[in-house]
Amino acid sequence: MAMLKAVMEVMELLDDGRVDGATVGDFFAARGLRTSSLQRVETPAGKTDFLALVIAGTAGRSRGGSRPTLGVIGQLGGVGARPNRLGLVSDADGAIVALAAALKLTEMQKRGDLLEGDVIVTTHICPDAPMVPHEPVPFMGSPAEMSTSLEYLVSPKMDAVLSVDTTRGNRIMNRRGFAISPTIKEGYILRVSEDLLTLMEHVTGAPPAVLPVTTQDLTPYGNGVYHLNSILQPATVTKAPVVGVALTAETAVPGSATGASQPVDIELAARFVVEVAKAYAAGRARFYDPVEYERLVCLYGSLDRFQGKGGDGHD
């Protein structure tokens, strides 16, 4: 299956005011991949369905093996903003990339191309998420608090994480396509992974783009400081290395904008995710250098305090 076909199928699936987690689960079940978990969260702001898909590797832990597990998180507020906006919103791209990658990996398995390690894909489905104020353009909110979302999106089984999120609502990354962040691990902004940069070059045929990261972006939502967006929020709840995969644009595009998803850009990001999954499972893609990380901790101590909310004494 060509990746662009997978992207188009997932976009068609999600561009529906009635879509929910069960709809997505049934879609994947028909392709031979059962949903690992499906959980609905309801709040006064609405409801959303969190789902997890596991593509088992030949030597992955789900089959008693020892190969590492890659987590792919489709980070977003919602796939739609009904009734304020009709149709698929820009914010949906994180879910589209994650699910398209899952579909591609599933089809690969059926054709005999088997990864060694497991891949866990998580995201959530909400066609009528709220909109929230943000500068320079409005963001998409979510019926679930971020802390609740992360409980379902981040698994302790993930040894490394790709967090995919629409990152167009800013004036920081002025390039259309996708960018990757430096590796984030327990409060440290580490060197950008050379292996991931190489894979990005191979996929795009162009020089790699790196998303700028600030200390604020490493901290949890709700602490009163500005965040570029939620792309690195998974790094606040895991010891695993996290790399953001950001869908970007040349201008500031609201997450609530419809007609703003670029299928070709999404295809590039999804193809990158799949290539990382292949290389990581085979031991050919490191997110960080563990020796250098331990040296940093030895010299400067732990920075895991940035994973908490800070000076009020709360984690």
VOGUPA-649776 format. One line per 10 residues: number of its first residue (from 1); their letters; for each residue x, y negated, z of N, C-alpha, C. Coordinates in steps of 0.001 Angstrom, whole numbers, plus 500000, padded with zeros to 6 digits. Last residue first. Layout:
N
NUM) A) X Y Z X Y Z X Y Z  ...
***
This chain:
315
315) DHGDGGKGQF) 503777 482063 541903 504401 482723 540762 503634 482417 539492  503922 479051 543849 503154 480148 543263 503913 480741 542102  505242 476847 544741 505454 478090 545475 504702 479265 544926  505184 474620 543320 504121 474740 544311 504222 476040 545090  507289 474735 541398 507520 474159 542710 506409 474251 543721  506284 477479 539248 507236 476507 539756 506996 476027 541162  505003 479429 537869 504463 478080 537741 505287 477030 538490  507419 481673 536291 506355 481319 537226 505938 479876 537052  509500 481831 534611 508350 482653 534264 507172 482399 535195  511486 480410 535759 510751 479747 534686 509558 480579 534219
305) RDLSGYLCVL) 512671 482226 537425 511747 481264 538039 510940 480516 536979  514535 483654 536056 513163 484147 535983 512165 483234 536690  517169 483220 535809 516292 482095 535469 514825 482531 535419  519864 484267 537897 518602 484553 537236 517846 483258 536948  523234 482981 537284 522127 483491 538065 520869 483726 537248  525495 482290 535927 524540 481235 536251 523319 481691 537031  527190 484539 535625 527756 483196 535745 526766 482192 536341  525444 486723 535484 526554 486751 536433 527092 485340 536683  523849 485933 533370 523242 486084 534690 524325 486078 535764  525772 486000 531308 525085 484765 531655 524488 484828 533057
295) REYEVPDYFR) 526401 488725 531324 527434 487743 531628 526807 486415 532019  524011 489828 530495 524476 490112 531859 525570 489142 532280  524066 488849 527844 523006 488445 528773 523441 488676 530216  526269 490187 526798 526318 488728 526928 525243 488229 527881  525215 492774 526894 526450 492451 527613 526556 490946 527835  522960 492707 525240 522794 492917 526681 524040 492587 527490  522090 490561 522825 523282 491296 523249 523200 491491 524761  518854 491005 521246 519848 490254 522021 521013 491171 522355  517539 492556 519429 516962 491263 519738 517951 490384 520505  518950 494457 516830 518985 494080 518246 518388 492691 518411
285) ARGAAYAKAV) 518406 496904 514628 518024 495506 514868 518003 495247 516369  518802 499586 514321 519567 498691 513449 519204 497220 513636  517370 501664 515445 518542 501160 516160 519393 500206 515354  515044 502370 514262 516234 503110 513843 517500 502632 514541  513275 500549 515282 513070 501960 515606 514300 502791 515282  514252 498247 514047 514336 498391 515507 514194 499852 515911  513673 498686 511335 515062 498564 511769 515205 498775 513271  510832 498832 511331 511660 499900 510762 513066 499871 511344  510173 496358 512519 509741 497621 513126 510582 498780 512625  511196 494577 510636 511766 494610 511983 511407 495926 512669
275) EVVFRAALEI) 509459 495164 508551 510889 495425 508386 511609 495445 509725  507036 494293 509670 507214 495706 509326 508690 496048 509165  507558 491537 509910 507244 492341 511093 507477 493826 510819  507877 490857 507186 508989 490722 508118 508770 491586 509359  505271 491241 506333 506325 492092 505773 507579 492039 506646  504040 489195 507751 503673 490584 508029 504733 491545 507502  505266 486949 506562 505420 487194 507994 505101 488641 508341  504412 487266 503883 505835 487226 504219 506065 487568 505693  501612 487099 504234 502222 488323 503707 503709 488383 504031  501342 484458 505027 500979 485528 505962 501614 486835 505526
265) DVPQSAGTAS) 502064 483222 502657 502876 483014 503856 502616 484106 504883  499957 484117 501026 501338 484451 500665 502263 484278 501863  497614 483074 502291 497849 484516 502192 499292 484898 501869  497265 480653 504525 497979 480842 503269 498333 482323 503118  494513 479018 505912 495373 480205 505946 495966 480438 504567  492695 476994 505653 494094 476605 505830 495038 477797 505895  489985 477250 505758 490587 477140 504440 492075 476843 504486  489619 475276 508761 489268 476400 507899 489849 476172 506505  491269 474368 511748 490995 474061 510344 490645 475335 509581  492048 474834 514306 490615 474994 514025 490274 474719 512563
255) GPVATEATLA) 494659 474150 514435 494344 475575 514499 492902 475852 514156  495450 471497 512127 494794 471992 513344 494557 473497 513291  498607 470828 510875 497308 471399 510528 496654 471933 511791  500987 468611 509931 500294 469101 511121 498878 469533 510750  502877 469880 507107 502140 468842 507816 501452 469467 509024  504091 472175 506284 504838 470929 506140 504171 469774 506868  503787 474969 508578 503345 474152 507458 504171 472877 507400  504027 478451 509761 504288 477017 509781 503778 476315 508529  503828 480977 512063 503325 480563 510761 503333 479040 510731  506446 482396 513892 505544 481254 513774 505138 481015 512332
245) VGVVPAKTVT) 507247 484635 516120 507139 484581 514657 506042 483564 514365  509423 484770 518907 508233 484234 518284 508339 484270 516773  510617 487434 520763 510901 486527 519649 509581 486074 519052  511683 488607 523880 510552 488158 523066 511055 487212 521984  512840 491348 525810 513145 490195 524971 511973 489882 524041  511094 492211 528847 511533 492550 527498 511894 491278 526735  509928 491491 531140 511392 491450 531134 511950 491774 529759  506976 489416 531035 507711 490640 530722 509209 490416 530865  505595 487048 531182 505082 488187 531958 505829 489488 531674  506487 485067 529543 506318 484722 530959 505928 485920 531811
235) APQLISNLHY) 506461 485881 526950 507753 485947 527644 507631 485615 529118  503878 485288 526006 504197 486663 526427 505510 486788 527192  504202 482514 525297 503583 482875 526568 503813 484339 526956  505162 481649 522895 506116 482291 523792 505517 482633 525151  502917 480528 521587 503677 481589 520943 504604 482333 521897  501151 478512 522212 501198 479684 523106 502124 480785 522615  502899 475404 521695 501705 476242 521590 501929 477482 522433  504401 473474 523095 504221 473379 521649 502993 474164 521233  503185 472161 526127 503673 473334 525405 503424 473125 523916  503709 469985 528872 503350 470149 527473 503966 471429 526908
225) VGNGYPTLDQ) 502628 470944 532198 503609 470416 531251 503180 470758 529823  500864 472148 534010 500803 470703 533826 501846 470117 532905  500675 474831 534209 501592 474176 535147 501688 472675 534926  499139 476130 532361 498503 475779 533616 499416 475095 534612  501273 478613 530918 500205 477620 530799 499649 477326 532196  504655 479178 532073 503243 479570 531900 502326 478377 531667  507546 478340 530007 506811 478377 531271 505340 478691 531041  508800 477934 527665 509068 479209 528348 508230 479386 529597  508251 475392 526859 507594 476472 526136 507786 477829 526795  509960 473832 528441 508523 473825 528710 507816 475014 528066
215) TTVPLVAPPA) 512420 474191 527197 512174 474842 528480 510687 474908 528791  511798 474680 523646 512159 473884 524819 511874 474670 526086  512875 475528 520391 512240 475959 521638 512711 475056 522767  512385 475456 516859 512965 474869 518068 512167 475280 519307  512584 478233 514746 511672 477367 515487 512375 476779 516707  514399 478529 511815 514382 478809 513247 513523 477767 513957  514505 480169 508721 514016 479003 509459 513895 479389 510925  517021 481353 506409 516072 481532 507508 515690 480207 508154  517016 480841 502838 517660 480661 504142 516635 480790 505265  515300 483498 501002 515628 482098 501255 516369 481990 502585
205) GTVHEMLTLL) 514022 485880 500730 514919 485478 499656 515356 484031 499784  512366 486955 502655 511947 485712 502010 512791 485358 500793  513625 489378 503412 512188 489343 503119 511811 488115 502290  516295 488704 503846 515962 489753 502889 514499 489660 502458  516059 486762 505846 516635 486414 504547 516255 487433 503477  515041 488381 507883 514237 487275 507370 514749 486832 506003  517190 490066 508352 515950 490630 507828 515055 489541 507247  518981 488150 509394 519299 488883 508165 518037 489468 507539  517664 487393 511721 517929 486399 510685 518208 487072 509346  517781 489792 513100 516480 489304 512646 516633 488213 511591
195) DESVRLIYGE) 520539 489952 513566 519858 491020 512828 518517 490551 512289  521033 487714 515111 521608 487782 513768 520908 488849 512930  518790 486060 517131 519262 487381 516713 519771 487365 515283  519914 483163 518690 519017 483713 517687 519605 485026 517183  520784 483420 522138 521189 483228 520755 520137 483831 519813  518145 482661 524512 519356 483321 524047 519634 482989 522589  516952 481106 527102 516882 480960 525653 518195 481494 525112  515715 482760 529990 516869 482347 529189 516475 482188 527722  513441 483801 531167 513777 482407 531391 514974 481896 530628  513479 486500 530230 513448 486174 531655 513956 484764 531940
185) KITPSIAFGR) 514392 485734 527081 514408 486843 528039 514525 486314 529455  513922 485043 523725 513641 484595 525082 513625 485817 525995  515714 484299 520806 515223 485348 521710 515064 484766 523109  514492 481552 518821 515548 482268 519521 514931 483349 520408  511794 482280 516458 512390 481567 517589 513677 482248 518028  511268 481965 512931 511419 482767 514145 512078 481919 515224  508710 480935 510615 509987 480735 511289 510056 481683 512473  507135 480853 507394 507208 481278 508785 508619 481047 509306  505627 478350 505536 506085 479738 505542 506026 480290 506949  506746 475018 505150 505686 476001 504971 506277 477401 504880
175) RNMIRNGRTT) 508019 472906 507571 508342 473781 506447 507235 474820 506338  508639 471422 510009 508001 470860 508810 508401 471647 507575  508247 471729 513195 508713 472615 512130 507991 472227 510848  507131 469419 514454 508454 469929 514825 509045 470801 513725  504631 468439 514629 505531 467764 513699 506970 468219 513925  501823 470778 514677 502916 470009 515274 503703 469293 514188  500225 473160 514099 499693 471944 514700 500751 471113 515390  501216 475548 513239 501138 474469 512258 500735 473138 512880  501580 478201 514052 502328 477114 514690 502400 475940 513717  500047 481221 514841 499985 480038 513993 500649 478877 514717
165) DVSLVADMKP) 502162 483839 515974 501180 482804 516287 501212 481718 515217  503387 486774 517357 503049 486090 516105 501935 485086 516372  506014 488050 518979 504784 487327 519268 504469 486441 518066  507575 491014 519346 507367 489963 518359 506016 489328 518651  509515 492452 521909 508217 491903 521494 508398 490884 520377  510706 495505 523318 510971 494223 522663 509663 493763 522050  509466 497504 524678 510879 497259 524968 511381 495975 524322  506366 498024 526111 507064 497310 525040 508504 497016 525455  505119 499022 528293 505763 499999 527415 506556 499332 526296  503743 497032 529528 505058 497371 530088 505805 498396 529241
155) SVLYELSTSM) 502219 494901 527076 502282 496201 527739 503668 496426 528331  500219 492164 526553 501600 492581 526831 501586 493882 527627  497450 491816 526313 498296 491723 525127 499694 492284 525347  496230 491962 528799 495827 492912 527761 496787 492932 526575  497464 489960 530237 497309 491276 530863 496985 492336 529820  497150 487748 528626 498463 488400 528660 498408 489772 529327  494499 487007 529195 494868 487483 527860 496171 488269 527901  494759 486081 531819 493957 487270 531534 494341 487865 530192  496328 483834 531395 496816 484885 532283 496057 486190 532074  494659 482284 529743 495898 482846 529217 496412 483988 530078
145) EAPSGMFPVP) 491155 483137 529972 492326 482392 530428 493584 483067 529897  488963 483617 527195 489742 484179 528294 490885 483252 528674  487940 482212 525058 487055 482487 526181 487805 482999 527409  490274 479716 523970 489873 481118 524040 488893 481292 525188  490870 477056 521597 490893 477647 522921 490528 479116 522833  492861 475617 519140 491784 476557 519431 491952 477043 520854  493664 472090 519261 493979 473513 519314 492694 474322 519366  493926 469050 517337 493228 469938 518280 493699 471389 518157  497205 467494 516993 495923 467926 516431 495251 468883 517415  499571 466883 518300 498924 465826 517502 497593 466225 516887
135) EHPVMPADPC) 497645 467265 521296 498342 466353 520385 499407 467123 519609  494380 468534 521924 495829 468698 521972 496429 467699 520994  491246 469827 523103 492083 468686 522701 493570 469023 522836  489873 472870 521713 490362 472098 522858 491241 470953 522370  487075 474897 520815 488156 474010 520415 488565 473174 521627  486196 478380 521484 486055 476922 521647 487261 476173 521087  485361 481001 519109 486161 480454 520200 485982 478938 520299  483973 482992 517590 483338 481737 518000 484042 481131 519213  485120 485440 517090 484725 484625 515928 484138 483269 516283  487741 487071 518409 486671 486171 518840 486302 485273 517660
125) IHTTVIVDGE) 489849 489578 519311 488926 489186 518250 487798 488347 518837  493370 489973 519922 491970 489924 520362 491126 489253 519295  496043 492436 519913 495497 491120 519600 494093 491055 520187  498877 494571 519480 497771 494066 520294 497320 492704 519773  500590 497464 518674 500040 496223 518130 498850 495807 518979  503460 499215 519184 502188 498868 519824 501752 497507 519305  505226 501773 517742 504896 500355 517594 503531 500133 518226  507821 504132 518572 506429 503676 518582 506348 502176 518299  510515 505202 516347 509953 504678 517584 508505 504264 517438  510836 506138 513711 511277 506962 514840 510633 506511 516149
115) LLDGRKQMET) 508329 506107 511127 509277 505444 512013 509666 506383 513145  507891 507746 508062 507625 507750 509496 508719 507011 510261  506419 508126 505252 507464 507224 505753 507216 506979 507238  504244 509618 504352 505460 510318 504749 506605 509451 505200  501893 508401 503922 502694 508691 502734 504057 509289 503074  500930 507912 506397 500163 508836 505562 500940 509247 504315  502774 505964 507212 502766 507291 507851 502056 508310 506970  501949 503819 505603 503291 504395 505437 503348 505798 506017  499479 503238 506725 499533 503772 505359 500898 504387 505063  500388 502233 509174 499512 503402 509132 499548 504059 507760
105) LKLAAALAVI) 501823 500007 508371 502538 501096 509043 501711 502377 509047  499678 498468 507308 500782 498897 506458 501533 500076 507076  498175 498038 509638 497588 498749 508500 498682 499291 507581  499966 496561 511190 499482 497857 511673 498909 498686 510532  500187 494297 509561 501370 495118 509802 500966 496505 510294  497570 493372 509811 498056 493776 508484 499306 494641 508621  497545 492752 512540 496694 493836 512048 497119 494301 510656  499439 490638 512641 499592 491830 513475 498793 493000 512918  498353 488772 510777 499695 489349 510591 499835 490650 511369  495855 488218 511982 495930 488781 510629 497275 489454 510408
95) AGDADSVLGL) 496531 487101 514443 495816 488378 514406 495931 489024 513034  497775 484771 513496 498495 485699 514362 497867 487076 514354  495743 483469 512039 496864 484084 511333 497680 485046 512199  493697 482070 513198 493516 483521 513042 494776 484218 512536  494075 479376 513069 494551 480062 514268 494474 481580 514155  492657 478588 510837 494111 478713 510737 494678 479521 511897  489586 480518 510679 490382 479341 511018 491872 479641 510908  486995 481528 508559 488251 481904 509197 489089 480657 509452  483749 479922 509104 484782 480637 508377 486017 480922 509206  482833 476782 510249 482359 478008 509631 483496 478648 508839
85) RNPRAGVGGL) 482966 475167 513378 483607 475382 512085 483128 476723 511538  481097 475186 515468 481738 473927 515082 482407 474012 513707  479991 477492 516479 479352 476913 515290 480014 475622 514799  483078 479059 515399 481643 478832 515199 480989 478392 516510  485751 479423 514900 485352 478391 515864 483872 478050 515707  487704 482489 514682 486719 481541 514196 486341 480559 515292  489581 483893 515962 489621 483971 514496 488614 483021 513857  491239 482236 518731 490122 482944 518109 490282 482967 516607  493816 481891 519786 492639 481584 520582 491432 482321 520045  496600 484250 519624 495650 483274 519069 494596 482938 520101
75) QGIVGLTPRS) 498977 486613 518605 498626 485599 519603 497711 484557 518966  499516 489752 518216 498835 488716 517442 498270 487704 518410  502460 491336 518935 501310 490666 519548 500771 489612 518589  504065 494257 518966 503686 493204 518016 502392 492594 518534  506737 495955 520485 505422 495353 520640 505215 494256 519611  508479 498948 520002 508320 497549 519619 506889 497106 519863  510294 501164 521974 508960 500772 521508 508933 499286 521193  513086 503400 521305 512440 502231 521911 511123 501875 521228  513093 506988 521684 513333 505803 520873 512552 504612 521435  512626 509327 523010 513330 508283 523749 513600 507026 522920
65) GGRSRGATGA) 509574 511333 523140 510914 510983 522691 511492 509821 523479  506949 511951 523659 507967 512533 524525 509385 512227 524121  505300 510515 522099 505472 511929 521755 506599 512571 522538  505495 508000 523041 504155 508579 523031 504187 510059 522681  508135 507343 522546 507780 507794 523896 506382 508398 523950  509188 508674 519334 508739 507637 520254 508299 508217 521584  510014 510066 517191 510769 510265 518428 510414 509200 519448  508139 509310 515325 508497 510727 515409 509259 511045 516679  505761 506957 516726 506979 507317 516013 507319 508785 516214  502418 505834 516345 503372 506703 517039 504571 507022 516152
55) IVLALFDTKG) 501017 502929 516742 501525 503717 515618 502667 504551 516170  498313 501906 518507 499633 502505 518670 499962 503333 517439  496542 498996 519258 496742 500074 518292 498158 500599 518475  494220 497360 521305 495597 497825 521129 495597 499005 520172  492174 494452 521794 492393 495813 521333 493874 496087 521174  489732 492495 523327 491151 492810 523239 491312 494249 522771  487230 490340 522407 487573 491753 522526 489066 491950 522317  485448 487751 524136 486427 488192 523144 486805 489627 523439  482985 485208 524775 483517 486566 524916 484547 486835 523827  482462 482155 526659 482180 483094 525575 482765 484459 525828
45) APTEVRQLSS) 482788 480590 528841 483191 480009 527552 482913 480930 526378  482156 482131 531046 481193 481100 530642 481518 480471 529279  483339 485324 529718 483419 484204 530651 482341 483193 530259  484309 488646 529106 483260 487631 528994 483424 486596 530089  486161 490887 527274 486232 489937 528381 485186 488861 528134  486373 494278 526344 485698 492987 526179 485838 492172 527453  488832 496352 525081 488268 495778 526300 487637 494432 526005  490267 499232 523975 489380 498156 523560 488664 497647 524800  493108 501157 522929 492255 500588 523984 491442 499443 523408  493801 502419 520562 494321 502927 521824 493511 502410 523000
35) TRLGRAAFFD) 491853 503346 517816 492186 502275 518745 492640 502873 520064  493285 505553 515385 492315 505272 516432 492799 504146 517326  493725 505670 512063 494388 505185 513288 493323 504818 514306  492508 506275 509646 493255 507324 510330 493987 506893 511579  490858 504517 508506 492173 504657 507872 493047 505681 508578  488744 504513 510192 488498 505009 508841 489792 505211 508064  489950 503226 512314 489616 504644 512451 489373 505267 511085  490053 500615 511374 491297 501378 511482 491032 502876 511639  487290 500009 511440 488066 499829 510208 489335 500672 510259  486677 500380 514120 486080 501272 513118 486851 501202 511795
25) GVTAGDVRGD) 488118 498212 515225 488439 499593 515581 487906 500586 514575  486737 496062 514128 488137 496273 513762 488560 497705 514079  484269 496461 515392 484348 496402 513930 485768 496700 513465  485017 496245 518071 484523 497526 517574 484583 497581 516048  485698 493538 518287 486724 494562 518426 486296 495909 517883  483841 491866 515649 484255 492060 517036 485288 493177 517083  482087 489687 513442 483191 490597 513701 483483 490679 515198  480163 487944 512638 479718 489048 513496 480856 489980 513882  481239 486118 510880 480744 485620 512157 480298 486698 513115  484142 486876 509257 482760 487313 509451 482315 486846 510828
15) DLLEMVEMVA) 486907 487568 508437 486151 486392 508017 484653 486693 508045  488076 489995 508983 487939 489046 510085 487101 487823 509733  488050 491346 506495 487453 491957 507684 487134 490919 508753  489534 489648 504889 488129 489896 504558 487381 490472 505760  492008 489921 506162 491352 488618 506112 489865 488774 505811  492508 492629 505662 492311 492183 507043 491631 490815 507069  492774 492608 502872 491750 493450 503505 491459 492980 504923  494955 490884 502556 493659 490495 502023 492534 491322 502643  496998 492390 503796 496628 491070 504310 495235 490680 503838  497090 494606 502096 496751 494786 503507 496292 493464 504116
5) KLMAM) 497943 493365 499744 496642 494023 499779 496183 494219 501212  500471 492539 500537 499472 491525 500219 498063 492122 500210  501813 494983 500837 501481 494199 502019 500421 493145 501722  500618 497850 499069 501322 496576 499054 500870 495741 500246  500837 501205 500000 500000 500000 500000 500866 498753 500000
***
